[in-house]
Amino acid sequence: MSKLKTVVLGVTGGIAAYKALDIVSKLKKVGIDVHVIMTESATEFINPISFQSLSQNLVASDMFSEPKAWEIQHISLAKKADLVLVAPATANLIGKVANGIADDMLSTTIMATKAKVIFAPAMNTNMYQNPIVQHNISKLKEFGYVFLSPSSGRLACGDVGEGKLEDTEIIVSRVLTLLYDIKDMVGKNVIVTAGPTLTPIDPVRYISNYSSGKMGYAIAEEARDRGANVTLISGPSMLKVPQGVKFISVSTSEEMLSNIEAIYEDTDIVIKAAAVSDYKIKEYSNEKIKKSETEIDFKFEKNIDILKYLGGLKTHQILVGFAAESNNILNNAKEKLEVKNLDYIVANDITKADTGFSSDDNKVTILCKDGRTIELKKMAKRQVAKELFDLINIVIN
């Protein structure tokens, strides 16, 4: 985000109000200016001082308290907000806004703002499923308000069902996506592959590589935040699945290819960041290979080169590959760019401890089919993803 963003967080009176503290903390950690408005009921659950300490801003609650500055507070916050988030959102607050009632600081601010408003409901299951509440939610959605559906589980009242406040990490992720300045990929279909693939030997053993999936997951998040419809096809990874993308988990290169083929024709951009096994066992054993006192020799055969195969099928797609090399980096990458009919290839040195597999940073050189070579300094993998899409979008927009 190019400039400091402001989120007005509305906290209503429910047991989930304490989770709003975590939302403030997460938003502050990524540089968001947070202003909290609490309803009177919310202050019965959480002391405003807690929000004031975390947000480093005064907490607003009473419309008629003595002003701290010469401004009309609900109007000031309504104008200041780049986004308004209500979490937790009670049935009472949702009903007020749906029916045009503005009788406290939070409902008045929501009525006065032109910023995007997100509701994250949290309430008893029966209350959430009440037709009146659902009607109010549907009505607000028609007006452009955004809702994050609650999750299911055991509620504070002891009931089990839908009504728990959505995970704070998911809420914050959605907020950051909506706040992202660059929206140049709206309507574009993007496939990203990530992580390693496995080469099975027998029912209990396989051969793989050190790929963590971090680069591919960062690319998927960047594409998502820029407005694209993202399908992330990933080999085994310990990373959390990014919110807001279609996620397909695979193990082998064959599974990865079949999932790509199913949607390739309707795809605009394919970025192959996965570390796909180059070879596979020639004779897979259906039974566990028993330990032997002598050496075991395995015969390998070449795996299908997914990137080269896609390059041969390419019609309108932008095809991007990655070259993880340990020597002759640029020469090897240039050869792959040409042989595999790619539009771009991202080359990096896997021997560097601070930018290789599993690291949070990367230092890459992007080679383009028109002959340009763009060398990037060491940066976070998410920033590499941004630089890559900035380059791609010069062509497609």
N, C-alpha and C positions, 0 to 999 in steps of 0.2 A: 504494500500500500504506500502510495507516494506521499501522503500527508497524514498527520495525526487524525485519527478517526474518533468520533464521540458516540458512545452507546449510552442511552438512557435505559437503565434497568428498573423495571417496575416489579416490586415484590409485594405479593398479596398474602392474606392471612391463611396459611395452611401449614401443616407440619413439615412440608417440604421446603419451607422458607429457609431453613438452615443450609440447604444445598445451593442457594443463591450466593452464599459467601464464596463457594468454590468457583462459581461462574465469574464473579468479580476478580478473584485471584488469577484465574486463567487468562482473562481478557487483559488484565494489567501486565501480565508477563509477556504478552506479545505487543505491548505498546499502545493499547487502547485507553482512551480517556473515558472513565466510567462515572456516571452520575446516577445515584440511586434515589428512587422515589418509593417510599413505603406507605402502604395503606395503614390506617389506624389499627386494623386487626393484625397486620403483620408485626407491628411493634410489640404485640403481646407475646409473640413467639421469639423474636430476635431483638436485642438491643440495637438501636441505630448506630451506636458507637462502633460496633463491630464492622458495619458496612463503611462507616466514615474512615476507620483506620485502614481498611483494605483499599478503598477507592481513592483515598487522599482528597476527597471532596465532601462538602457538607451534604448531609442526607435531607431530602425534602419529604415532608409528610403532611403537615398542617397548612392548608391554604391561607389561614387567617393568623398565622403566627407573625411575630414582628419580623419584617424583611431584613436579610443580612446584606442586601445590596439594593441600590436604587433601580430595581427592575421588577417587572411582573414575572414571578418565578416560573409559573407553568408555561407562559408564552416564551420566556427566555430558553427554557429547556427544550421546548417543542422546536424552536428554531435551531438550537445548537445541535440537536441529534442528527447523526447520519443514519441511525437505526434505533428503534425502540424495541426492547425485548421485555416481555412480561413473563417472569418465571419465579415461582409458580403462578399460573393463572387460574384463579378460582372460577366456579360457575357464576358467582355473583358479579365479578368484574367482566367476564365475557358477556353476560346478560346486559350489563349496563351499556357497554360499548355498542352491542348489537342493536340496542333500542335508543341510542342517542342520548343516554343519560350521562351528564358530566357534573358530578356533585362532590368530587374530592380532587386532590392534586393529581393523582395518576390518571383517572378517567378524563379529566380536563386536558391534561397534557397530550393524551392520545388523540383527543378530538382536535387539538390545535396543531398537531404536527403534520408535515407533508412527507416525513421520512417513512421508510418501510417499517411496518409493525409486525413483530413475531410474537405469537402466543405459545407458551409451553404449558398446557393444562396439567393439573395434578389435583385429583379429588377421588372420592369413593367411587367404586365401579358403577354402582346403580345410579349415582348422580351423573356420572359422565355419560352413561348410556341413556339417560332420560331424554325422551324425544324433544323436550323444550331446549335442553342444552345442545343437542345435536342440531336442532333447527338454527339456533343462534350461531353455532360454529359454521354451518353451511352458508348462512346469510353473510357472515363476515368474510368468508372465503370468496364469495361472489364480488365483494367490494375490494378484493386484492389483499386482504390481510392473510398472513402466513401462519399456519399451525403446524407444530411438531407434535405428532400423536404421542400420547403417553405410552409407556411400556407396561407389560403385565408382570404381576408378581404378588407377593404378600404386602398388603397395605397396612398402614399404621392402625387402622381400626380392626385388623384381624382378618378382613375379607381377602380373598385371593382373586385377582382379575386385572383388567385394564384400568389404569388410573394413576400408576406411579409416574412421577416426573421423569421425563426422558433423561438418559445419562448426560451429565454435565459436559462431558467431552464432545458428545454428539451435538449438543446445543451450541457450544462455542464454535465447533467446526462449521455449522450452518451459518452462524453469524459472520464468521470470517469470510466465508464464500460469498455471502450477499454484499459484504463491504468491499470486496476486491475491486480495484479500479478498472482493470482491463477486462472487457467483455467482448473480445473480438472473435470468439469461436462459438457463439450462440448458433445452435442448429447443426454444427459439425459433428460427425460421428468419428470417434477416435478409438483405436485399439492400442493398448499398451501391454507389452509382455514384460514380465519381471521374474526375478529369482532364478534358481537353478532348475534343471530337469534331472530326473533319476534314470539310471540305466540298470534295470533289475538283473541280478545274476541268478538268484533262486528265490524261493518264497520269503527268505529272511534277510537277504543281502542285496546291496546295490552299490553302484559307483555314481558319484556326483561331484560337485565342485563347491567352492567357497562363496558363491554369490549370495548376498543377504536379501536382495530385492529392493534395497533402499533407493537406488537411482530410479528404478521403474515406478515405485510407489510415489516418489516425488513428482515424476512426470505426470502420473495419473491425477494427482492432486492439483497440479498447475492447470492441466487441461480442464478439469472440473470447475475450478474457480473462474476460468475464463469463459465458462458457459457451454462447454462441449458436452455431448453425450458420450460418456467414457465407459469402455469395457476394459477391465483390467484382468488379464489372464496370467495367473501367477503359479509358478512352481512352489514347492514347500518353503515357507518363510515364517519367521517368528514375529513379523510386523503386524500391527493392527490393520485391518482392512479399512481403507479410507471411506468415509461416509459419502453418500451421494454418487457412487459409481456402481456399475454392474460388475460383480466380482465372480470370476470363474476360477476354481482351484483345479490344478492339474498336477500330474506327477511326471509323465513321460513326454518326450518330444512329439510322439504320435498324437497324444491327447491335446497338446498345445496346438498342433497344426490343424486338427479336425475342428477345433473350436474357432480358430481364425477363419478357416475356409467357409464355415457356416454363415459368417457375416461380412466377409471380405468385400463382396460386390457392392454393398451399401455403405462402405467405409470411406471416409475422406482422407484420414491420416493413420498410418500404422507406424508405431515406434517400437522396434524390437530391442528392448533393453535386457531381455532374459539371456542367461548364460546356458545355451542349449548344448547338450552333450553331442560332441562331434562323432563319437563312435558308440556302438552298442554291442553287447555280447552276441556272438554269432549263434551259439546254441544255448538257449535258456534252459535251466534245469527246473522241472516241475516239482522236484523234491529237494530238500535241503542237502547241499553237498557236504558229505561227512569229512571231518578232519582227517588229514592224512599225514604220515611221517615224511612223505616226499613232497616235492614242489608241485603246485598246481598251475597248469598253463591254460590261460583263457585265450580264445581267438575272438578278435573283434572285426566288425565290418562297419563301413561308413554309414552314419545316420543320414537321413534326408536333411539337406541344407534348407531350412525353412525360409530363410531370408532370400536365398537365390531362387527358390521355387516361387515365392510371392512376386519377386522381381520379374519373372517370366510371365506371370498372369496379369501384371499391372496394366490398368487402362487409364484411370483418372486419379488413382490414389497417389498421395505423397508417401514415400517409403523411406524410413529412417532406420539405419542400423547402428550398432555399437561395435567397436573393435577394442577388445580388452587385450592389450599386447604387452609383451615383456622386452621386445627388442624390435628394431627397424619399424617403429610404431607408425610413422607417417607413410612410409612406403607400403607396408602391409595394408593399412587402412585405404590408401588410394586404390590399390589393386582390388580390394573387396568392393569399393564404391562402383568401380567400372564393371567388374565381372557379374555382380549381383543386381545391376540395373537400379541402383539406389539414387535417391535425390540428395540425401545427406548421410554422412557417417560420422559418428562421434568417437574419437580415438582417445584412449587414456592408458597410462602406464600402470599396470597392476602391481608392479614391484614396489611402489611407493607406499610406505606404511601409513602415511597420513591422508592418502587419497585413494587407496586401493579398496579391495573388498571389505565390506562391513563398516567402512569409515563414513562419517557424516558429511565430509567434504569431497570434492572432486576437482581435478585439474585436467581439462580436456582441450582437444583441438577439434573443431568441426570442419570437415571437408565437404564442399558443395560440388554438385555435378557440373556447375558452370566454371569450375576451376578455382574458385575462391577458397582460401584457407583462413579460418578464424580461430586464433589461439586465445583461450580464456585463462585468466588468472585463477588461482586456487579460490574456490568459493563453495558455499553450501550447495548440496545437490539440488535443493529446491530452486536456488538461484540459477544453477546450470539449466534446469528445466525451463525457467523463464526466458533465458537467453536463447534457448533452442526454439521455443515457440515464437519469440519475437522475430527470429529469422524466417521461420516457416510462413508466418502470417504476412510477410512482405510479398510472398508469392501468391497466397490463396485469397487475399483480400484486395 
